[in-house]
Amino acid sequence: GDPKADAASQRHKMSVLIETSVGDIVVDLFTDDCPVTTRNFLMLCQMKYFHAHLFFNVQENYLIQTGDPTGTGNGGESAFALLEDDQEERKRKRYFDDEIRAHLKHNRPGLLSMATGGAENANSSQFFITLRGHDLEHLDGKQTIFGEIAEGMEAVEKISSQFCDEDGRPYRDIRILHTHVLDNPFPDSEALGKKIPPASPTRERPAEEKLIERLGADEELDPNANRDAEEVELERARKEAKSRAVVLEMLGDLQDADDKAPENVLFVAKLNPVTSEEDLELIFSRFGPCKAYICQDHVTGDSLNFGFIEFEKENQAVEAYLKANNYLVDDRRIKVDFSQSTSKQRWNTFLRLSAEKDSKARRKSDYDAGRDRRRGPERERRPRDDPSHDRDSRYDDSRRRDRDGRYEDDGRFEDSRRRGGDSRRDYDRRRDRDSRYGDDRRRERDSRYDDDRRRDGGPSYHDGRRRDQEQAHDDDPRRRRY
């Protein structure tokens, strides 16, 4: 076959199955590109080193980190160190060198990379899995990429979605349960065979772990843990009261669900319509001084068959609640309970606003009645659908026509200021005749005046007036030239 295809196939074999608390993950190891790193990872899986390790660093949409038995990010050893019995040699081989490859970039989610904290040649057992494929260039050239996820990305995303504290540790402990080597191209050494346990460890957490154990991934949180029955009952009653308050807020009886109903007020229902406030005060006064309020229709004033009893002290209200429930009042068994809302105050406010609205309506009605009286009986306000309304409208239109004057259909012009009965043609003819008569009288008068002026040796009337007009024209400052 193709040598490149064979190399790619060898480089991307399914090598390890990792079982976690939230699902299985299958990873492919880049054995050709990173032989030392992948051999270290495979030997750690064979020795069951990762069993019960925490995912102690979870950064949403960035990475998830594990491989440290202490859970702090400062622990872990390489498989080469674990094979040594001598402590000095083990300490020397705790870390191994980087295997940085230029063609391997942090450019996609699901890549497995060694976690070194940014230090060079500090690879041990800790590794992380990337959760995105962008903005990870700062990891290139520093962290050794040695594999990728082939199956089980859903489990990785589930780990990433966990709620975490400020240090990135999930509030639920998510651990590696088992590791299974599916394909190992490297031969097993004699030293490795001595370190491989005959069966999977049964530990629930590593002995080196330094963190406080939290809720397991498969455990449900019990809110009543470490509490006695009385505390549980009080909490249940508090939640029920809160739920009722929310319902009352939705119904409009409470302005806010956190409002506290008055504890000295009782709610009374199923009243007889004939029962009055005085009757209730007389009945409930045996428990202490009280004031009764019966809610009434703001339009008709009829009883709505419920109301409130307000006492001066809370113990009086408690006694009335215990003894007055199911009292027979006016042939009705009344219902007495503590007020669950502030509806009494809201009802009083509603009645006050309704009274103010009715008062404004009455004032407006009185004003309209007085205006109608000033107009007189023939000018009273009537509805638009009243037949007399159209009749009076026609009457008013005819009065306006007589007052203002207008052209009729036959073209004659009506005008109350002109002599009655004349047509427009007769009116224009008489006006022209009068105008000519006036012009003749003025010419005759001016002619006699001019004759008298000439006999006296002076200019005529017209000559003198013309000369005066020319002099005034010349003296006009608006026509003066500079």
Rosetta blueprint (number, residue, H / E / L):
1 G L
2 D L
3 P H
4 K H
5 A H
6 D H
7 A H
8 A H
9 S H
10 Q H
11 R H
12 H L
13 K L
14 M E
15 S E
16 V E
17 L E
18 I E
19 E E
20 T E
21 S L
22 V L
23 G E
24 D E
25 I E
26 V E
27 V E
28 D E
29 L E
30 F L
31 T L
32 D L
33 D L
34 C L
35 P H
36 V H
37 T H
38 T H
39 R H
40 N H
41 F H
42 L H
43 M H
44 L H
45 C H
46 Q H
47 M L
48 K L
49 Y L
50 F L
51 H L
52 A L
53 H L
54 L E
55 F L
56 F L
57 N E
58 V E
59 Q E
60 E L
61 N L
62 Y L
63 L E
64 I E
65 Q E
66 T E
67 G L
68 D L
69 P L
70 T L
71 G L
72 T L
73 G L
74 N L
75 G L
76 G L
77 E L
78 S L
79 A H
80 F H
81 A H
82 L H
83 L L
84 E L
85 D L
86 D L
87 Q H
88 E H
89 E H
90 R H
91 K H
92 R H
93 K L
94 R L
95 Y L
96 F E
97 D L
98 D L
99 E L
100 I L
101 R L
102 A L
103 H L
104 L L
105 K L
106 H L
107 N L
108 R L
109 P L
110 G L
111 L E
112 L E
113 S E
114 M E
115 A L
116 T L
117 G L
118 G L
119 A L
120 E L
121 N L
122 A L
123 N E
124 S L
125 S L
126 Q L
127 F E
128 F E
129 I E
130 T E
131 L L
132 R L
133 G L
134 H L
135 D L
136 L L
137 E H
138 H H
139 L H
140 D L
141 G L
142 K L
143 Q L
144 T L
145 I E
146 F E
147 G E
148 E E
149 I E
150 A E
151 E E
152 G L
153 M H
154 E H
155 A H
156 V H
157 E H
158 K H
159 I H
160 S H
161 S L
162 Q L
163 F L
164 C E
165 D L
166 E L
167 D L
168 G L
169 R L
170 P E
171 Y L
172 R E
173 D E
174 I L
175 R E
176 I E
177 L E
178 H E
179 T E
180 H E
181 V E
182 L L
183 D L
184 N L
185 P L
186 F L
187 P L
188 D L
189 S L
190 E H
191 A H
192 L H
193 G H
194 K H
195 K H
196 I L
197 P L
198 P L
199 A L
200 S L
201 P L
202 T L
203 R L
204 E L
205 R L
206 P L
207 A L
208 E L
209 E L
210 K L
211 L L
212 I L
213 E L
214 R L
215 L E
216 G E
217 A L
218 D L
219 E L
220 E L
221 L L
222 D L
223 P L
224 N L
225 A L
226 N L
227 R L
228 D L
229 A H
230 E H
231 E H
232 V H
233 E H
234 L H
235 E H
236 R H
237 A H
238 R H
239 K H
240 E H
241 A H
242 K H
243 S H
244 R H
245 A H
246 V H
247 V H
248 L H
249 E H
250 M H
251 L H
252 G L
253 D L
254 L L
255 Q L
256 D L
257 A L
258 D L
259 D L
260 K L
261 A L
262 P L
263 E L
264 N L
265 V E
266 L E
267 F E
268 V E
269 A E
270 K L
271 L L
272 N L
273 P L
274 V L
275 T L
276 S L
277 E H
278 E H
279 D H
280 L H
281 E H
282 L H
283 I H
284 F H
285 S H
286 R H
287 F H
288 G L
289 P L
290 C E
291 K E
292 A E
293 Y E
294 I E
295 C E
296 Q E
297 D L
298 H L
299 V L
300 T L
301 G L
302 D L
303 S E
304 L E
305 N E
306 F E
307 G E
308 F E
309 I E
310 E E
311 F E
312 E L
313 K L
314 E H
315 N H
316 Q H
317 A H
318 V H
319 E H
320 A H
321 Y H
322 L H
323 K H
324 A H
325 N L
326 N L
327 Y L
328 L E
329 V E
330 D L
331 D L
332 R E
333 R E
334 I L
335 K E
336 V E
337 D E
338 F E
339 S L
340 Q L
341 S L
342 T L
343 S H
344 K H
345 Q H
346 R H
347 W H
348 N H
349 T H
350 F H
351 L H
352 R H
353 L H
354 S H
355 A H
356 E H
357 K H
358 D H
359 S H
360 K H
361 A H
362 R H
363 R H
364 K H
365 S H
366 D H
367 Y H
368 D H
369 A H
370 G H
371 R H
372 D H
373 R H
374 R H
375 R H
376 G L
377 P H
378 E H
379 R H
380 E L
381 R L
382 R L
383 P L
384 R L
385 D L
386 D L
387 P H
388 S H
389 H H
390 D H
391 R H
392 D H
393 S H
394 R H
395 Y H
396 D H
397 D H
398 S H
399 R H
400 R H
401 R H
402 D H
403 R H
404 D H
405 G L
406 R L
407 Y E
408 E L
409 D L
410 D L
411 G L
412 R L
413 F E
414 E L
415 D L
416 S L
417 R L
418 R L
419 R L
420 G L
421 G L
422 D L
423 S L
424 R H
425 R H
426 D H
427 Y H
428 D H
429 R H
430 R H
431 R H
432 D H
433 R H
434 D H
435 S H
436 R H
437 Y H
438 G H
439 D H
440 D H
441 R H
442 R H
443 R H
444 E H
445 R H
446 D H
447 S H
448 R H
449 Y H
450 D H
451 D H
452 D H
453 R H
454 R H
455 R H
456 D L
457 G L
458 G L
459 P L
460 S L
461 Y H
462 H H
463 D H
464 G H
465 R H
466 R H
467 R H
468 D H
469 Q H
470 E H
471 Q H
472 A H
473 H H
474 D H
475 D H
476 D L
477 P H
478 R H
479 R H
480 R L
481 R L
482 Y L
